Amino acid sequence: MSSESIMDVSDTTIIDLLRHGDVEGGRKYRGQLDDPLSKLGWEQLRSITKTKQNWQHIVTSPLKRCSEFASELAQTHSLPLQTKDEFKEVSFGLWEGKTADELLNLDSDAIKAYWNDPINKTPPQGENLLDFEKRVIAGWRKLITEFQGKHIIMISHAGVIRLILCHILGMPLTELFKLDVGLAKASRIQIEHIDGENWPRLIFHGSESI
């Protein structure tokens, strides 16, 4: 099927993926630690969403760095909001709260092994990457079904967004960390629904505006 014929289909879903902004405590392996946004983080997210799109719904991770801003955005624009546990960040277990430098000093072999082989080298007491993928992609598929034909915004985490991008682009999980997902940066996925099949395309990635 040509790209032109896909573009002619009217049943289209648009999902804007937005990573949370800067977080209190600075950059670290935060995972599921529930730290709030910093003042800068609030400013970053308000800036990127200041020009409201035709969003019909907001979806958010339950963690404060996503959900608190999502609640404000929903109230500002009188939009319905859903919190979905499937889009919580991966757990880094005993590494949570530590910086990369701290982990290199504590056990450089372990952290380097994780960077090189995240599928088979899980952080101690952390969430296995394949289990994380299963959780996120199951949530993603339900999201597409639930909001078919809508334009929604989802506020989530770098790991979640990387997994979704790998999934729609057909990239292996071993390439996960080659995708840069910056703070308060947006990606847009457009999905055409044709004869019961979903045809996703990445429209833009890493944008400072939506």
Secondary structure by P-SEA (a helix, b strand, c coil): ccaaaaaaccbbbbbbbbbbccccccccccccccccccaaaaaaaaaaacccccccbbbbccccccaaaaaaaaaaabbbbbbbcccccccccccccccaaaaaaacaaaaaaaaaccccccccccccaaaaaaaaaaaaaaaaaacccccbbbbbcaaaaaaaaaaaaccccccccccccccccbbbbbbbbcccbbbbbbcccccccc
